[in-house]
Structures are given as structure tokens and as C-alpha cells.
Amino acid sequence: MTESPSSASPISAPAGSFPRWYRSLPRKHRPVFWAGFAGWGLDSFDFNTLPLALGSITAAFALSSAQAGWIMTVTLLASAVGGALAGLLSDRLGRVRVLMITIATFAVFTALSGLAQSYGQMLLFKGLQGLGFGGEFAAGAVLIAEVAPAQHRGRILGFVHSSWAVGWGLAVLGYTVVFSHAGPDAWRYLFLLGILPAFALLFVRRKVKDSDVSTQNRRRAAAETAGTAWGGLVALFRRDLRRITLLAVLVGIGVQGGYFAMFTWLPSYLHTERGLTVVGTSGYLSAVIAGCFLGYVCAGYLHDWIGRRATFILFAVSGVVCVVAYTWIPEGANGLLLVLGVPLGVAACGSLAGTGVFFSELFPSRVRGAGVGVVHNVGRGVAAFFPSTVGALSSVFGLKAAMGVGALGYVLVIVGVLGLPETRGRQIA
């Protein structure tokens, strides 16, 4: 494959004004970086309001732990469907158009979740939010991977994905302020803040352009997949791509299952098992979030330096160790939670950091959107059962032991990555 000149040639900028990896982006596509950064961060803000509010929602609707876990599971299952559809559509309609649709979807339905009057309505609104949540990654990650030069692609995607930690931090800040002042309906106000990402659409519509690769290949991709939107899905399971698709799904299950099993229940764990207040919980979460930011950034550099496979395996092994260590800290040793929160965040988010770039490099342009959308979000669909599994197991073994399910996800990452090719330096066209 060869990379188009417009997406590969570095664009000059004043020395020292920006890092080299940023200056390597074509000038006309630099807004893509900021749109991806903002979109992923705002996606994180909306998504992370749910784990933070889960305890209050459980009390408001008198739910069991298993029922509460199903709210997250439904959100993630819907995101799997949304991501797969967004990937297929982005190959047909363009990355930017689908990106705008997905941002609008998750913003509107996060806000509507704050108006839910029953458990059923909450499941409905969170499911519809999930459609946009999953789709935003599928369109945005592929778009950025297609405009980024190969030698800096890991770092560029790593910094874009680091905005997840920024959005998570803003969600915790909003949680701290709202829950400290708003009373029993605080969770409703927190969800209503979820409309804020809709304002990012103004920037995307005016500044962000589709990648040259997407524009050049859209018609050809349509012809090669029999002219139907579902042709890309069929192509993923033909002989030439089937093995890659299935192993990449395994990686998607592992990185997301490990993350969601741990962090869906982390606020409840800190509050109910460790006896922390709202402010105390926020402080301990801040350590994890700081680690998450470092994990994304460090993984971006490592993907470019030592390769995709070695980086995934390194963070997966670290994830197993950190999950076990964090959940089995003795009672009365809460200080260790603060210390281990940073490496826990590094391991979990470092594992997630490379999925956008790795999956984009594994698939040819004719089905790249479909490939990334399907493998990431089928993986997410299976990973969606990790939170509800933790909820169900917690009633038998306790929440601390049940959260250890996350370690199993990282084992799946290692198995999947060992069967996939190394893609560092691969040109995208």
C-alpha cells in the first residue's frame, strides 16, 4: 500500500511551537486532531456520568446490583450496534458526516436520561445514547488514522485518546459540584450537562474535512462490495480477512472488558466498600484519571517505538497485576488505593490507547470503517456483559472479588495480539 502525498508529507510550522508529531499533520487536516480530541473527551464526559451516578440511580429506582449493572450493559450493547453501523456508513457517506451524527446522538440522549421517570425509560435513553457513543469512535479514529503519517500515527492517536481522561476528569468535577449541592436529584442534573458536546458540532461542521483516502476510495469501495452498505460487513468474514477480524474482536473484548469491569463499579466500590464520601471518592478517582492520561500518552509513544504487539502485551500484563493488587488491598489501607490508582489507570487506558490505530492499519481502505466499527464494537458488545457479571457476582462473592473479572479481559488481549501481524509503519491508502 502507498500513502497519498497529501496525508504523508510534513507541513512546516515555526520550530518549537508544536511537537514534531503534530507538525507532521497536513495543515488542512489539523482540525481533525482537535475535533477528535474534543469529540472523544466529550464522549468520555457523557459516558462517565453513568458510573458516577449509578449508586444514586440504584436508590432512586430501588434497583438491585444486577439491575444497575444492566444499565451499563444496555448502553454498551447499543454502542456495539452503533459503532458497527457508523463504521459501515462512514465507508459510504464519509467520516465527517457520520462523526457529526454520532456526536449529536450521544449528547441528546445523555441529557434526556436526566428526565427518565422509570427504570425502563433509563434503559431506553441509555441505549440510544450508546448508539452515538459507539459510533463516534468508529468514525473519528479512522479519520485521524487516515490523515496521520505512519511514523507518528501511534503518538497522534495516543494524544487524541488521552482526552478520554480529560473528559472523565470533567465528569468527576461535575459530579463533585452537583452532588455536593443538588440533593437526591443530583444525578438528573449531572446527565443534563451531557448536552454540552452538541456545541462541538459547530467546529466540526466548519473546520473538519474528510481524509483524502476516504474521498478517493469511497466510490471504489462501493463497487468492490457489491454496491450495498452491508457488503463491507460480508467482506470482513471472507477468507482473506476472517482471521484478522476474529482475532481483532478478541483484542476488542479484552481491552474493553477489563476497563468496564473495573471502572463501572469503581465509584461504588470506593463509596460503599471503602466508606469514602463524595469528595473523598473524587480524590481517589483523580489519581486513577491522572494515570489514565499518562497511559494513553505513553502507549502512543511506545506504539511508535517498540511496535503494536509488544505494547499491547506490556499493558495487558500490567493490567492483570494492577487489577488484582488494587482490589485486594487490605481494609484500613486506603492510602494504598491512592498510590495504586495511578498505575491502574496507566495499565487500563494504555491497553485501550492503540486500538484505533492498530485496527485501522489491519484493514484495507475499502472496508476500513466497517472493520474498525465491527471489531471494536462487537468486542464492546461482548465486553458489555462484564459490568452486569460483576454486579451479579458481587451479591455472592462481594464487590471486591467480583471486580477481579476485569483481569480475565487482559488475558484475552494477549491471546488475540499474538495471532495478529505487526503493523507499525504500515502505510494507509
N, C-alpha and C positions, 0 to 999 in steps of 0.2 A: 504494500500500500504506500501511497505517497501523500504527503500533507500539502494542501494547497498553499501557495506562496502567501496569500493574504492572511492565513491563520498561523503561519510559521515564522515569518520574518520579524525580528525585534523592531520596535518603534523607539526611536531615540527620545530621551527625556533628560532634563537637567540632572547631572551627576549627583547622586546622593539624595535627590528629592523623594524618590521611591525606591524600594528594594528592586534588585535586578529582575526577580521573577515577575514583579508587577510590570516593569518597563518592557518585558518581553511580549506582553499582550499587544496586539494591534490596537492602535488608538481608537478606532471606531468601535471596537468591541470591549473597551474598558468599562463602559457602563454595565456590561453583562456581569462583571465581577461584583459590582456594588449592588446590582439587582439581586444576584444570587445570595450575597451576604445578607442583605436586608430580608429577602424572602424566607431564607432558611432560619434566620433569627426570629422573625415574627411567627413563623410556623412553630418554632420551639416555644415561644411565649404562649401561644394559644394551646398547644398540646399539654404543656407542663402545668397549666392551671388545674387540670383534672386530678393528677396525683395529689396536688396540694389541697384541693377541696374535697377529696374523696371521703375523708372522715366526717366532714360536715354533711355531705350528701347522704352518707350512710345513716346518720342520725335523723336528718330531715325526712327521709322516706322510710325509716325503720327497716333498713336492709340488713341482710346477713353479710358476712365477709365474702361468701361466694357470689352473691348478687352484686355486691360492689365491684368485685373483680370483673364481672361480666360487662360492666360499663366500659372498662378499658378494652376488654376483649372485642366487643362490638365495634368500638372506634378503630381498632387495629385491623379487624377483618374488613371493614368498609374501606380502610385506607389501602388494603391489598387490592381490592377491586378498583378503586380509584386510580391507584398507581399503574396498574396494568392497562386500564383504558387510556389514561393520559399518555403512556408510552406509545401505544398503538396510534393514537390520534396525532401525537407530535410528529410522527413519521409522515403523516398525511397533511396536517394543517399547519405545521411549523411549530417550533419550540416555544416561541414568544407568545403566540396566541393561546396555546394551552396553558402556559405558565400563568397568564392573567386570569383565565377561567378558574384555575385551581386556587389561586390566592383569594379571589372573591368568595369562593365556596367555603373555604375553611374559616374565613373571617366572619361571614354572615351567620353560619350555623354555630360557631362558638358563642357568639353574642346571644343567639336565640336559646342556647342551652341555659342561660341565666333566667329565662322565663318559664322553664319547664315546671309543670304542676304535678307531675307524677313520674314514677319510675319508668313507665312506658314512653312518655314524652322525652325523658332524658336519653333513653336508649336510641330513640329516633333521631334526635338532634345531634347526638354524638356520632351516630353512624353517618349522617350526612356530612358532618364536619370531617370525618375520616376520609371521605371521598376526595376532598380537596387536599387534605394533609398528605395523603399518599401520592397524589398526582403532582404536587409541587416539586418533590424530589425528582420524580421521573423526568419531567421536562427541564428543570433547572440544571441538574447535574450533567445531563447530556449536552445541553447548550454550552456550559462552561468548558467541559472536556473538549468539545469540538473547536473552540476558539483558542484554547491554551496550547502553547508549544510543548512538544513532547518532553523536553529536558526539564521543564519546570511544572509539569502538569500536577504532580503529586502535591507540591507546595501550594499551588494556586487553589486546588480543591481543598487542601487541608485548612487554609485560611478561610475559605468560604464556609466550610463546615464548622469552623471554630465559632461562628456566630450562633450556633446552637447553644453554646454555653452562655453567650451574651443574652439571648432570649430567655433562657432558663433563669439567669440571674435577675432579669427584669420581672419575670413571673414571681420569683421569690420575694422581690422587693414589693411588688404589688400585693402579694399575699400578706406580707408583714404589716403593711399600712392598712389595708382593707380589713383584715381580720382583727386588728387591734382596735378598730373604731366602729365597725359596722354591725356588730351584733350577730344574731343567729342567721340572718340572711346574707352574711358577708360573701358566701360562695357565689351568690347571684351577681353581685356587683363585680366580683373578680371575672366571671365569664363575660359580663357585658363589656369589659375592657377589650375583649377579643375582637371587637370590630375595628380596632386601630390598624391592623395590617391592610385593610382595604385602601388606605391612603397611599400605600406603596404602588398601587396601580397607576397613579398619575405619573410617577417616574418611569415605570416600565413602558407605558404606552408612548411616552415622548422620546425616550432615550435609547431603549434597548432594541437592537436589530438581531434578526436571526443569523445563525452562523452561515458562512458561505458553503460549508459542506452540506448543511441541511437544505439550503436553497437549491444547490446543484443536483442533489441526489433525490429530491422528493419525487419528481416525475419518474425517474428511473426505478426507484423503489416500488412505486405503484405498479409499474409494468411487470417487475420481476416477481411480485406477489399476487399475480392474477387479478389485479385491479380491485381487490376488496380490502377493506380495513382489517379483516381477520386473517388475511394472507400472511402478515408478519408473524402472527401467533403460530400459525401452522408451520412456518419456516423454522421456527426455533426448535421444533421437535423432529425435523428431518435428520437424516443420518449425519450430515456434516456438522450440525450444531447441537444435536441432542445431548451428547455427553457434557459439553461445556455448560449448557443450560441447566442440567440437573445438578451438576457439582456447584455451580454458582448459586443455585437455590439453597443448597446446603449451607453455604457460607452466609447467605442472607438470613436463614433461620437462626444460625448460631450467634451472629453478632447482635441481632435484634432481640432474640430470645434472652440472651444473657443480660442485655441492657434493661429490657422491660420487666423482667422478673425481679430485678433488683430495685430499679428506681421508681416503678409504680408504687411499691409498698414502702419505700424508704421514709417518706414523711410520716406515715402511720407508725412505722417501726420506732422512729425517734421519739414520737409523741407518746405512744401507748406503752411500748416496751421499755423505753429508757426514761420516761417521765419528763420529757423536755417541754417547756412552754412554746408558744408560737414563736416568740423571739429567739428562744434557745434553739428550736428546730431550724430556724432560718440561718442561724450562725453556723450550725454543723453542716447544713446543706451548702453554705457558701464555700466551705473547704472542698466539698465534692465538685462544685461547679468550677472552682479555680483549677482543680485537677483536670476536669473535662476540657477546659480551654487549652491547657498545656498538652493534653493528649492529642487533640486534633492537630495542633500546630507541629508538635514533634513528629507525629506519624506522617504528616505531609512531607517533612524533610527526609525522614527515613525511607519513605516510598521511593523518593528520587535517588537516594544514596545507596541503599542495600537491596532494593527491589520490592515488588509487591508481596511475593510469597513469604520471604523472611520476615517482613514487617508484620504481616497478619499473624504468623505463628508466634512471634515475640509477644505481641499484645494479647493473644489468646491465652498463652501460658500464664502471663501476668494476671489476666482476668480470673482464672481459676484460683490462683493463690490469694488474690485480694478479696474475692467474694467469700471464700472460706474464712480468711482471717478476720474480716470485718464483722461477719455475722456471729462469730464465736468469741468475741471479746467478752471477758467476764463481767458480771454485774458489778457496778460500782467503779468501773474503769472507763467512764465516759470520755475521759481525756484522750484515750487511745482512739476513740471514734473520730475525734478531730484530726489526729495525726494521720490515721489511715485513710481518711476521707480523700486526701489529695491523690495518693496512688490508686485508689479505687476509681476515681474519676478519670485519671490518666489511662488506665487499662481499658475501661469500658468505652470511652469515646475514641481512644486511639484505635480500638478494634473497628469502630464504625467509620473512621475517617477515610479509609481508602476504598470504600465500596463504590462510590460514584465514579472514580477514575478507573478502577480495576474492571468493573462491569462494562463501562463504556469502551474500554480497549479490547475486551473479549469478543465483541460483536461487530460485524461489518455494518457499513452505513445504512444499507437497505433495511435493516431490522434493528438498528441500534436503539432507537427509542423503545421499541417493543421489547427488546432484550433486557434493557435496564429496568423498564417498568415491570416486566413479568418476574424476573428473578429476584429483584429487590422486594417486590410486594407479595409474591407468593411466599417468599421467605417470611415476610412480615405477617402474612395471614396465618401461617403455622405458629410463628412466634407469639401471635395474639393470644394463644391459649396458655402461654406461660404465666401471665398475671392471674388468670382465673384458677389455674392449677395451684399457684401459691396460695390464693385465697382459700381454696378448698382444703389444701393440706394443712393450712395454719390452724384450722379447727381441731385437727388431730394431733399434730406434732408441735404446734406453736409457730408463730410468725418467723422467729429467728431461724429455726431449722428449715422451714418451708422456702425461705428466700434463697437457700443454697441451691435450688433448682437452676438458678442462673449459671452456675458453674458448668452444668451439662451443655449449655449452648456453646461455650468456648471450645469444648471438645469437638463439636461438630465443625467448627471453623477450621480446625487443624486438619480434619479428615478431608474436607472439601478443597482446601487450598493445595494440599499435597497432590491432588489429581488434576490441577489446572496448570496451564502454561504460565511462565513468567512473561509479563507484558511491559516491563519498564522500557521506555524509549520507543515503544511501538508508535508508528505514525498513524494518525487518524485521517481517513479520507472517505 
